[in-house]
Amino acid sequence: MSTDSGQTRLTLSPQRKKRSRRENLTLVVLATALVLSVLAYVISTHIIEGVEESYQHRLTQQIETHENIIQRWYQAELIHAQFLADELALPALFNNYLQSASAKDRSAIHALLKRYTESVSAIGYAIADNTGKVILSSHKAAEDGQLTPKMTYFVHQTLASGVHMSALENSKQLFPKLDISIPIILVGIALQHDDQQHVAISVLDPETELKYLTEIFDKDDFTHSYIVNGDGVLISPMSMTLPEQQQQRLDPDNDDLLFNLRLTRANSDQLIKSVQSVIQQQSGVNVDGYKDFRGIDVMGAWAWEPALEIGLVIEVERDEAFNLMSPLVYSQYGLLALVSLAIAGLSVLRYRLSHMAQQIDDLSKLGNYRLQQKIGEGGMGSVYRAKHALLQRPTAVKLLRRDQSTPENIQRFELEVQQTALLRHPNTIEIFDFGMTETGRFFYVMELLNGFSLAELIEQRGPQPEARVIHIIKQLCQSLDEAHGKGLIHRDIKPANIMLCQLGGQADFVKVLDFGLVKDIGSNQDMALTQTQSIAGTAAYIAPERLSDPLAASVAVDIYSIGVVAYNLLTANSPFVADTPMEMVAKMLSEAPKDLNAQFDGKISAPFETLIMSCLSRQPEDRPQDCQQVLNTLYQLAESQPWSEQLATGSWQQDADILLAQRDQQDVQAVDLTEELTR
């Protein structure tokens, strides 16, 4: 159409305008659909990445837990074996047999070895000389036979180190005459006699010892864990169904998978990715996916344990793991239909995911422990009986009170944990973990002890026999001797900080607690963080020199406290009796301790009385110079006044029946640690 001005103006017909609007609407819908599709794809990808990251974290934690369990078990078995050999006097009895070679002594050796193997849950025993000849064995067929090269190597390693544990081996390769094919681990103890060298060997069943390793994480049908040797051969029980291709590769005369199944790909002789990596002594985690020996896509983590020469593998079926989030993925595509609901849904989803992530984060920090019962409370905080959610290991959790969570107190608790963690002696409390709650409350996790404090023992059971006191003080000194060797002074040794336990079947076992006032004599930093002119510790147990110099720290400070504890145990009284702390301090600075025998109902030995009174000397230089000097005297006293295992068990049980009765009657109320920490 032409205008009056001569210009041409184009106009659209109503049909074309309607079609244009329809096309624009279509473009808008398509653009919106495209945006939402991209958004849904991005969200789905983000979810997948989140799941992969979550499984990577989970698998890493699980394999680290596997490693920690094996390492702790390995060290504990060596210590336990050496301790039992010494405690049962195995070397001495074997020396008697070598000298006499009598049938009576031979029977005694067999009986003691049987008792020893039962104590370490072994399935057999043997004694071999340094030439590899078997002298004694729980299996008669193995006696007077020569050892295999692997066994000979194990004997030489044991003689070189004193105590040694073998790698996980096939029993048939070590004891061919017995015709047994099971995985075993050997623990050897060196026995020295003049110029003769022998090794006592106990045979452990790893399937019994480490059974929980392959069960602890198999919580569903698509999570599996197993153990392989250096050749990639399965050496642990397996709950998965074996593919037909793999079954055809097995020894037809042996249906057992142990030492019979090499974990290769379904249609190949090449080892699967996880096993190939772990036998090269590498650790790793893979969430991108790889084929397992069944040909199924899995995510996995693995680690090599060099001490036992085994590989640990955990695998999760990838499809099954991602099927758990399929409804969430499909819901994202439903957003294409309703834009407004999609935006609202995304907002809600974002909030829920953020909230869920925060909850998971909080749980990962503190949710591994579940409180069961409050077992103690003091001015600074409370102690709870707890259990690890995965390991099911009983523990004790010490939680700082909210009103005591000052920076100074938190630093004190952190230093206490860090210093205690440096100590490894069995008579020192073991720390497992520590941290801070979201609300700033400090907590730490330690071993749970079955026992009572010396303070409870003295208060309710009175004076103790001299032989028992020697036994207790000896263990106390052994704990402190290690601490002093590392330059650490406890400074708060008192009956309330010393537990008398039943541990590993041994009664009257001492555990030293509360290193909160420890002092590093190699540093200018005071671990107690005491205020100026204040005295850290309990008045009756403070060395006189600390009354004039509260920050004084030397071995002599702990030696004095040892003397007071021994005095308490023998008499159920303090060396200085006073009504107030000030009166106590005055007497400590002006008077000599009360005569020990005058406080005791019966006569005690002169050497022990002399030792205790020397520990209580007012001048530090008049006391024993270190714990080793005290121990030398205690060892001599213990020979003349032994505190036998039978006496220890009987006395401890009588005391426990009374002192622990009230605790046993308390109701146990399960409380989630995360809930407790938010109060």
Rosetta blueprint (number, residue, H / E / L):
1 M L
2 S E
3 T L
4 D L
5 S L
6 G L
7 Q L
8 T E
9 R L
10 L L
11 T L
12 L L
13 S L
14 P H
15 Q H
16 R H
17 K H
18 K H
19 R H
20 S H
21 R H
22 R H
23 E H
24 N H
25 L H
26 T H
27 L H
28 V H
29 V H
30 L H
31 A H
32 T H
33 A H
34 L H
35 V H
36 L H
37 S H
38 V H
39 L H
40 A H
41 Y H
42 V H
43 I H
44 S H
45 T H
46 H H
47 I H
48 I H
49 E H
50 G H
51 V H
52 E H
53 E H
54 S H
55 Y H
56 Q H
57 H H
58 R H
59 L H
60 T H
61 Q H
62 Q H
63 I H
64 E H
65 T H
66 H H
67 E H
68 N H
69 I H
70 I H
71 Q H
72 R H
73 W H
74 Y H
75 Q H
76 A H
77 E H
78 L H
79 I H
80 H H
81 A H
82 Q H
83 F H
84 L H
85 A H
86 D H
87 E H
88 L L
89 A L
90 L H
91 P H
92 A H
93 L H
94 F H
95 N H
96 N H
97 Y H
98 L H
99 Q H
100 S H
101 A L
102 S L
103 A H
104 K H
105 D H
106 R H
107 S H
108 A H
109 I H
110 H H
111 A H
112 L H
113 L H
114 K H
115 R H
116 Y H
117 T H
118 E H
119 S H
120 V L
121 S L
122 A E
123 I E
124 G E
125 Y E
126 A E
127 I E
128 A E
129 D E
130 N L
131 T L
132 G L
133 K E
134 V E
135 I E
136 L E
137 S E
138 S L
139 H L
140 K H
141 A H
142 A H
143 E L
144 D L
145 G L
146 Q E
147 L L
148 T L
149 P H
150 K H
151 M H
152 T H
153 Y H
154 F H
155 V H
156 H H
157 Q H
158 T H
159 L H
160 A H
161 S H
162 G L
163 V E
164 H E
165 M E
166 S L
167 A L
168 L L
169 E E
170 N E
171 S H
172 K H
173 Q H
174 L H
175 F L
176 P H
177 K H
178 L H
179 D L
180 I L
181 S L
182 I L
183 P E
184 I E
185 I E
186 L E
187 V E
188 G E
189 I E
190 A E
191 L E
192 Q E
193 H E
194 D L
195 D L
196 Q E
197 Q E
198 H E
199 V E
200 A E
201 I E
202 S E
203 V E
204 L E
205 D L
206 P H
207 E H
208 T H
209 E H
210 L L
211 K H
212 Y H
213 L H
214 T H
215 E L
216 I L
217 F L
218 D L
219 K L
220 D L
221 D L
222 F L
223 T E
224 H E
225 S E
226 Y E
227 I E
228 V E
229 N L
230 G L
231 D L
232 G L
233 V E
234 L E
235 I L
236 S L
237 P L
238 M L
239 S L
240 M L
241 T L
242 L L
243 P L
244 E H
245 Q H
246 Q H
247 Q H
248 Q L
249 R L
250 L L
251 D L
252 P L
253 D L
254 N L
255 D L
256 D L
257 L L
258 L L
259 F L
260 N L
261 L L
262 R E
263 L L
264 T E
265 R L
266 A L
267 N L
268 S L
269 D L
270 Q L
271 L E
272 I L
273 K H
274 S H
275 V H
276 Q H
277 S H
278 V H
279 I L
280 Q L
281 Q L
282 Q L
283 S L
284 G E
285 V E
286 N E
287 V E
288 D E
289 G E
290 Y E
291 K E
292 D L
293 F L
294 R L
295 G L
296 I L
297 D E
298 V E
299 M E
300 G E
301 A E
302 W E
303 A E
304 W E
305 E E
306 P L
307 A L
308 L L
309 E L
310 I E
311 G E
312 L E
313 V E
314 I E
315 E E
316 V E
317 E E
318 R H
319 D H
320 E H
321 A H
322 F H
323 N H
324 L L
325 M L
326 S H
327 P H
328 L H
329 V H
330 Y H
331 S H
332 Q H
333 Y H
334 G H
335 L H
336 L H
337 A L
338 L L
339 V H
340 S H
341 L H
342 A H
343 I H
344 A H
345 G H
346 L H
347 S H
348 V H
349 L H
350 R H
351 Y H
352 R H
353 L H
354 S H
355 H H
356 M H
357 A H
358 Q H
359 Q H
360 I H
361 D H
362 D H
363 L H
364 S H
365 K H
366 L H
367 G L
368 N L
369 Y E
370 R E
371 L E
372 Q E
373 Q E
374 K E
375 I E
376 G E
377 E E
378 G L
379 G L
380 M L
381 G E
382 S E
383 V E
384 Y E
385 R E
386 A E
387 K E
388 H E
389 A L
390 L L
391 L L
392 Q L
393 R L
394 P E
395 T E
396 A E
397 V E
398 K E
399 L E
400 L E
401 R L
402 R H
403 D H
404 Q H
405 S L
406 T L
407 P H
408 E H
409 N H
410 I H
411 Q H
412 R H
413 F H
414 E H
415 L H
416 E H
417 V H
418 Q H
419 Q H
420 T H
421 A H
422 L L
423 L L
424 R L
425 H L
426 P L
427 N L
428 T E
429 I L
430 E L
431 I E
432 F E
433 D E
434 F E
435 G E
436 M E
437 T L
438 E L
439 T L
440 G L
441 R L
442 F E
443 F E
444 Y E
445 V E
446 M E
447 E E
448 L L
449 L L
450 N L
451 G E
452 F E
453 S E
454 L H
455 A H
456 E H
457 L H
458 I H
459 E H
460 Q H
461 R H
462 G L
463 P L
464 Q L
465 P L
466 E H
467 A H
468 R H
469 V H
470 I H
471 H H
472 I H
473 I H
474 K H
475 Q H
476 L H
477 C H
478 Q H
479 S H
480 L H
481 D H
482 E H
483 A H
484 H H
485 G H
486 K L
487 G L
488 L E
489 I E
490 H L
491 R L
492 D L
493 I L
494 K L
495 P H
496 A H
497 N H
498 I E
499 M E
500 L E
501 C E
502 Q E
503 L E
504 G L
505 G L
506 Q E
507 A E
508 D E
509 F E
510 V E
511 K E
512 V E
513 L L
514 D L
515 F L
516 G L
517 L L
518 V L
519 K E
520 D E
521 I L
522 G L
523 S L
524 N L
525 Q L
526 D E
527 M L
528 A L
529 L L
530 T L
531 Q L
532 T L
533 Q L
534 S L
535 I L
536 A L
537 G L
538 T L
539 A H
540 A H
541 Y H
542 I L
543 A L
544 P H
545 E H
546 R H
547 L H
548 S H
549 D L
550 P L
551 L L
552 A L
553 A L
554 S L
555 V H
556 A H
557 V H
558 D H
559 I H
560 Y H
561 S H
562 I H
563 G H
564 V H
565 V H
566 A H
567 Y H
568 N H
569 L H
570 L H
571 T H
572 A L
573 N L
574 S L
575 P L
576 F L
577 V L
578 A L
579 D L
580 T L
581 P H
582 M H
583 E H
584 M H
585 V H
586 A H
587 K H
588 M H
589 L H
590 S H
591 E L
592 A L
593 P L
594 K L
595 D L
596 L H
597 N H
598 A H
599 Q H
600 F L
601 D L
602 G L
603 K L
604 I L
605 S L
606 A H
607 P H
608 F H
609 E H
610 T H
611 L H
612 I H
613 M H
614 S H
615 C H
616 L L
617 S L
618 R L
619 Q L
620 P H
621 E H
622 D H
623 R L
624 P L
625 Q L
626 D L
627 C H
628 Q H
629 Q H
630 V H
631 L H
632 N H
633 T H
634 L H
635 Y H
636 Q H
637 L H
638 A H
639 E H
640 S H
641 Q L
642 P L
643 W L
644 S L
645 E H
646 Q H
647 L H
648 A H
649 T H
650 G H
651 S H
652 W H
653 Q H
654 Q H
655 D H
656 A H
657 D H
658 I H
659 L H
660 L L
661 A H
662 Q H
663 R H
664 D H
665 Q L
666 Q L
667 D L
668 V L
669 Q L
670 A L
671 V E
672 D E
673 L H
674 T H
675 E H
676 E H
677 L H
678 T L
679 R L
